[in-house]
Amino acid sequence: MLSGRGAETDATSRSGDMEFATGRNIKSIEAFALLLLVVFTTELSVMEIFHQFFSRLGVVPAALADATLLALFSALPLWIIFSPGFVGAPRRSEAVRRLLTATLLKLVGGFFLVELVVMLFLPPLLHAKGPMFLALADAGLTTLLTAPLLWVVLARLERDQYRVALADLLESPLLLYLLLLYVVFLAALLHDLVIPAGLTTFTHGPIHFLTAVMLTLIIAPFLWLFVARPLRRLLQSERVRARAVYEQVIDAVVLADDQGLITSLNPAALRTFGYSESELVGRPVVMLFDGSSGQTELLLESGGEGHSGFREMLGWHRSGRTLLLEVSVSNVNIGGDKGCLMIMRDIGERREAERALRESDIRFREVFEQSEEALLFFKPGSDYIIDANATAEKLFGCPKAEIRGRGLERLFYGRDLVRVRETIRGLETDGVVQFDDLEGLRANGSGCIVSMRVKFMSLQGVRLVYCVLRDITDKVRMEQEARDIQARLIQANKMTSLGLLVSGVAHEVNNPNNLIMANAQLLANGLADVERILREYFRENGDFLLGGIPYSELDGQLPQLISGINDGSRRIANIVSELKNYARSDPSGLETVIDFNQMVTTSISILQHELSRSTARFQCELADNLPTIAGNGQQLGQVVINLLVNACQALPSRQHGIRLATAYDPVNRQIVLTVADEGVGISPEDARRIMEPFFTTRLDRGGTGLGLSICRSIVAQHGGTIEFSSQPGNGATFTVKIPAGNFEE
């Protein structure tokens, strides 16, 4: 229909056809002829009605009157065609309505001019003829002269930018109805004009018969043109359309009579069941189905009440293969013959595909949830998390809903969050990105280290960003511990090598030092004679230079210089001896009687240079009358040295001090050693591991992490304990308690 046309209407307009009252094509030339009929009928009516009036006027007044009346009376049907009141698709635009109005005025004006010319020249030429002949001649000539004008104006209308087709102007059934009334009116008018007045004297029967024949002959062409032929075309078109749908539809269509016998099938039904048409027509429709369940009869009975809806049934292929069918049965009435229409679709492959898809989904979900690696799905081009598996929930310590709700901000932080977000948003279709050490954030606030691999994947035809995360926290920690252990072992090896070198170095130092001590003693023994000679020379000759220094300044200082050489050489000898004892493995056990204060003093002397370099405020408070202890003096000295070295390394400057003190606890019969520093202190995290072997915060400065571990081991071997207390920024205090020995008994 024109009122609902789309692409079909465009094609109709291009071909010069239109969809008219019955919904079928009427050519534009036929519609044009109908408009000419309007002009002819109008002019014939005007001449017939106003003939007596025109005969009393002159030629020019009669021509003006006739032209005016034709313009007025023809304007009415043209206004109906062009009026916005009969709204159709071409008139929905305001611009088109203005164009049609202008066209209407042009046509009315053209009719007026044509009729004026005809009436000025035609009556003088036909004055000898009768009024009827003049009326027919006037109407015919006016129609003939109007036709080119009407065609040019309407053709230009079609060529306008709005492309309003002439045929489209007659799309309303109401217009067809009005124009057909014009045809009836014309038939009656021609009847009165054509039949001679003398024939009216015939009897009642013949005149009515003649009238009926005349009206039939006049009206029949119009009924054929505008009603019968479109209906015929409609019927043929509907048949072709129905046959095309019937044969080309992919569903099997089977038509059966009220006895359940097959009357027709479409090609899809023959392909579905594997039969030829001759093998099925006239056979019971139940042969196509598995009748063991009795559902076929129930389905046919339910179809008699209307549409049965779709239900699944088992059918049989000609080869014996079972078919899974979706069947619908409807009651139909064709030409008075009742029957049923069955529409069937083979859904076996679809069901199999659905089953395989469900199984694939189940397998995928099992693999997805049971994967030992954390998996995340992201929407391409964004960081929106679509799904996360159970391993991801376990890794980050939060449920899937929280991961999806808070996104990447819940999983990462800082620079790594920015890196991951930018990578996922900007990932290219064939790109793969690998991160080896991302810092993640667990729900309890603790951190984790993960590796991530990001790539595109297609899941059931949907593109997703696929991320695999692996928890490598323990791996990274063990690798770091392995590196630390290796570094500490290297340092321990260095210390072992240093112990081996001490003995050799001590021998090389002792030889020249012994020479210095011997010569210094020899100088001290001869100094009295030398001083006597020098004083006598001074009294006799006055002051003189000795080594570039006036003798008067050296007099009395030489003994001190010689004594300083002796003291320095003895100190060198003591330090070398203590280093040899410290480096030498002590074969003795823990039975040696030890003077604790003496052991502490010896250890301090070894570290005198380190203490002087590290602090200007070293305090040593040794308690008097400490009881002796049983143990290994070399090992306990190592404890004191390790504690003092740690204290020196903890000081930020020489203005911060170190305090060492010894005391006796008579209640617990323990000797107490306290080493306190004013250093940077120990953090709570480090305090938990500070006694572990190889744990150090100064690996880059030569720390081995063995000092405190060795101290704890030595103290434990002596039956004692080692404790510490510290606050970050307030220094640390280490306390060693060792049981005192009782040797009086």
Secondary structure, DSSP 8 states (H G I E B T S, - for coil): -GGG-SHHHHHHHHTTEEE-TTSSEEEHHHHHHHHHHHHHHHHHHHHHHSHHHHHTS-HHHHHHHHHHHHHHHHHHHHHHHH-TTS--GGGSSHHHHHHHHHHHHHHHHHHHHHHHHHHHHHHHHTTTS-HHHHHHHHHHHHHHHHHHHHHHHHHHHHHSTT---TGGGG--HHHHHHHHHHHHHHHHHHHHHHS-GGGGGS-HHHHHHHHHHHHHHHHHHHHIIIIIHHHHHHHHHHHHHHHHHHHH-SSEEEEEETTSBEEEE-HHHHHHH---HHHHTTSBGGGGB-GGGSHHHHHHHHHTTS---EEEEEEE-TTS-EEEEEEEEEEEEETTEEEEEEEEEE-HHHHHHHHHHHHHHHHHHHHHHH-SSEEEEE-TTS--EEEE-HHHHHHHTS-HHHHHHHGGGGTB-HHHHHHHHHHHHT--TT-EEEEEEEEEE-TTS-EEEEEEEEEEEEETTEEEEEEEEEE-HHHHHHHHHHHHHHHHHHHHHHHHHHHHHHHHHHHHHHHHHHHHHHHHHHHHHHHHHHHHHHHHHHHHH---EETTEEHHHHTTTHHHHHHHHHHHHHHHHHHHHHHHHHHS-----S-EEE-HHHHHHHHHHHTHHHHHHH-S-EEEE--SS---EEE-HHHHHHHHHHHHHHHHHH-SSTTS-EEEEEEEETTTTEEEEEEEE-S----HHHHTTTTSTT--S-GGGT--S-HHHHHHHHHHHTT-EEEEEE-TTS-EEEEEEEE------
